[in-house]
C-alpha cells in the first residue's frame, strides 16, 4: 500500500527507531517531518535517505522536554508543511525519549520531572497542539516499552512512565474516535541502538543475556520496529485501535 500524498510527523527521528520509521514510511510513499533535538547533521542525513526512497522530508528542531517551545515548533512545522505543498498532515509518531536507570533507592525528584516531561507531558501536550493540523481519518502511534510488561533493575522511573503512555493511548483513542483517528502504542523490547548509552548494542554480555531469553534468540534492531510502526500507519490496520503491540521477538514469554 502506498500513500503518495500523505505526510507524517515522527518525533526523535534523527536516529534509531525514529530514523528507521521515516525511511520505512518513505518506502510507502509517505513524506515526513523529521524532528531532532540537537543533531541537525544527523537529521539532514535522514532527509537525504527519505528523498532517495522517492518521498519528501524536512528536518525541524524540537525539544520535547520543553513545552514552552511547542508553539515555536508549530510555526516551523507549518512552514515545513507549506514547503511540501500541504496545510495538514496524516500520521503522528510520538517517539522521542530519553533513558533512565534510576531505582527506587536513588531516584530523584529531578529525574522524575525529566522523565515525566519527556515521556508523558510531551505526547500529551504536543498531540494537543497538533490536533488542529492532523487530518480526520489519520493515525497516531505512541512508543512505549516492553518494560511495562516485564521488569528490570534500574528502570523504576522509566518503566512506569511508559505504562502511563499506554493508558494515555487508550484515552486518546476514545476521544479521537469521532474524527476517525486511530491511536495505538508500540512497545519495543531491548533494541540495539545508542539508547541508554548503547548498552544493548555494544555490551556483548547484555546482548547474549537478552538473546538467551528471547524466543527468536537474538536482540532486535531498529529495522525490526520501524516496519511495524509504518504498517500501523499506512497498512490495512484501520480497525486496530487502542491496542498495545509489543515488538520484542518473544522476550520472556
C-alpha positions in Angstrom: 0.0 0.0 0.0 1.4 3.4 -0.9 0.2 6.8 0.4 1.7 9.2 -2.1 0.1 12.4 -0.7 0.4 11.6 2.9 2.7 13.3 5.5 3.9 12.0 8.9 5.5 13.8 11.8 7.9 11.5 13.7 9.5 12.9 16.8 13.0 11.9 17.6 13.6 10.7 14.1 17.2 11.6 13.5 18.4 8.3 14.9 17.3 4.8 16.0 13.8 3.6 15.7 12.5 7.1 14.6 15.0 7.1 11.8 14.1 3.7 10.6 10.4 4.6 10.8 10.6 7.6 8.4 12.6 5.6 5.9 10.1 2.8 6.0 7.3 5.3 5.6 9.1 6.8 2.6 9.1 3.3 1.0 5.3 3.6 1.2 5.4 7.0 -0.4 4.9 8.9 2.8 6.7 12.2 3.3 7.9 13.1 6.8 8.7 16.0 9.1 11.9 14.7 10.8 12.4 16.2 14.2 15.7 16.4 16.0 16.9 17.7 19.4 20.4 18.9 18.6 22.0 16.9 15.8 20.8 18.7 12.6 23.6 16.9 10.7 22.1 13.5 11.5 18.6 14.8 10.7 19.7 16.0 7.3 21.2 12.6 6.6 17.7 11.1 7.3 16.1 13.7 5.0 18.5 12.6 2.3 17.7 8.9 2.9 14.0 9.7 2.6 14.4 11.5 -0.7 16.5 8.6 -2.0 13.4 6.5 -1.5 11.3 8.9 -3.6 9.5 10.7 -0.8 10.0 14.2 0.7 11.2 15.2 4.1 12.0 18.4 6.1 14.1 18.5 9.3 12.6 20.6 12.1 14.1 21.1 15.5 12.1 20.1 18.6 12.9 19.7 22.3 10.1 17.6 23.7 11.2 18.3 27.2 10.3 22.0 26.9 6.6 22.5 26.3 7.1 26.3 26.3 8.8 25.8 22.9 6.0 23.9 21.3 4.3 27.0 19.8 7.6 27.8 18.0 7.7 24.2 16.8 4.2 24.5 15.4 5.3 27.6 13.4 8.2 25.8 12.0 6.1 22.7 11.3 3.6 24.9 9.3 6.4 26.3 7.3 7.6 22.7 6.6 4.1 21.6 5.5 3.9 24.6 3.2 7.2 23.6 1.6 5.7 20.2 1.0 2.5 21.8 -0.5 0.3 20.9 2.4 -1.5 22.6 5.3 -2.2 19.4 7.4 -0.6 16.0 8.0 -1.9 12.5 8.4 0.3 10.5 10.8 1.9 11.2 14.1 4.5 9.1 15.9 5.4 10.2 19.5 8.8 8.5 19.5 11.3 10.9 21.1 12.5 9.7 24.5 15.4 9.6 26.9 16.6 6.7 29.1 16.7 6.5 32.9 18.5 3.9 35.1 17.1 5.3 38.3 16.0 2.9 41.1 13.5 3.5 44.0 16.5 4.0 46.3 18.4 6.5 44.2 15.7 8.1 42.0 15.5 11.9 42.5 12.7 14.4 42.0 14.6 16.0 39.2 14.8 12.7 37.4 11.1 12.1 37.9 10.4 15.5 36.5 12.6 14.9 33.4 11.1 11.6 32.6 7.6 12.9 33.1 8.2 15.8 30.9 9.7 13.7 28.0 7.5 10.6 28.2 4.1 11.8 29.3 3.8 15.6 29.1 5.3 15.7 25.6 3.0 13.2 23.9 0.0 14.8 25.7 0.7 18.4 25.1 2.3 18.1 21.7 -0.5 16.0 20.4 -2.9 18.5 21.8 -1.1 21.3 19.9 -1.1 19.3 16.7 -4.8 18.2 16.7 -6.0 21.1 14.5 -3.4 20.0 11.9 -4.0 16.3 11.7 -6.5 15.1 9.1 -9.6 13.3 10.1 -9.0 9.6 9.5 -5.4 10.0 10.5 -3.4 7.7 12.7 -1.2 8.1 15.8 1.3 5.7 17.2 2.8 6.3 20.6 6.0 4.5 21.7 6.1 2.6 25.0 8.5 -0.2 26.1 8.5 -3.9 26.9 9.4 -2.7 30.4 5.7 -2.1 31.1 5.2 -5.9 30.9 8.4 -7.2 32.5 10.7 -5.6 35.0 14.4 -4.8 35.0 16.6 -3.4 37.8 17.2 0.3 37.3 14.1 1.1 35.4 11.9 2.1 38.3 11.1 5.5 36.8 11.3 4.8 33.1 9.0 1.7 33.1 6.1 3.3 35.0 6.3 6.4 32.8 5.9 4.2 29.7 3.0 2.5 31.4 1.4 5.9 31.6 1.9 6.3 27.9 -0.1 3.1 27.3 -3.0 4.4 29.4 -2.9 7.7 27.6 -3.1 5.9 24.3 -6.4 4.3 25.2 -7.8 7.7 26.3 -6.6 9.3 23.1 -8.3 6.6 21.0 -11.5 7.2 22.9 -11.5 11.0 22.4 -10.3 11.0 18.8 -12.6 8.2 17.6 -15.3 10.6 16.4 -12.7 12.1 14.0 -11.8 8.6 12.7 -8.3 8.9 14.1 -6.9 5.6 15.5 -4.3 5.6 18.2 -2.1 2.6 19.1 1.0 2.1 21.1 4.1 0.1 20.0 6.2 -1.4 22.8 9.8 -2.3 21.7 11.8 -4.7 23.7 15.6 -4.3 24.0 16.7 -2.8 20.7 20.3 -2.4 19.6 20.6 1.4 19.2 22.6 4.1 21.0 19.6 4.4 23.5 20.7 4.1 27.2 24.3 4.5 26.2 24.2 1.8 23.6 24.2 -0.9 26.3 22.1 -3.4 24.3 24.1 -2.8 21.1 27.6 -2.5 22.5 27.8 -4.8 25.6 28.3 -8.4 24.4 27.2 -9.8 27.8 24.0 -7.9 27.8 23.3 -8.8 24.1 23.9 -12.5 24.9 21.7 -12.4 28.0 18.8 -10.8 26.2 19.1 -13.2 23.2 19.1 -16.1 25.6 15.7 -15.0 27.0 14.1 -14.3 23.6 12.2 -16.9 21.6 13.8 -15.8 18.3 17.2 -16.0 20.0 18.6 -12.6 19.1 18.4 -8.9 20.0 16.2 -6.7 17.9 17.3 -3.7 15.8 15.5 -0.5 14.6 14.8 -2.4 11.4 12.5 -4.7 13.4 10.4 -1.9 14.8 10.2 0.7 12.1 8.3 -1.5 9.7 5.7 -2.3 12.4 5.1 1.4 13.0 4.9 2.1 9.3 2.5 -0.7 8.8 0.2 0.5 11.5 0.1 3.9 9.9 -0.1 3.0 6.2 -1.3 -0.6 6.0 -4.7 -2.2 6.4 -4.9 -1.7 10.1 -7.6 0.9 10.2 -9.8 -1.2 12.5 -6.9 -1.7 15.0 -7.4 0.9 17.7 -6.3 1.5 21.3 -4.0 -1.6 21.2 -0.6 -2.3 22.6 1.7 -4.1 20.1 4.9 -5.5 21.7 7.8 -5.8 19.3 10.3 -7.8 21.3 10.9 -11.2 19.4 9.2 -13.1 22.2 11.2 -11.8 25.2 10.4 -13.5 28.5 7.3 -15.3 27.3 
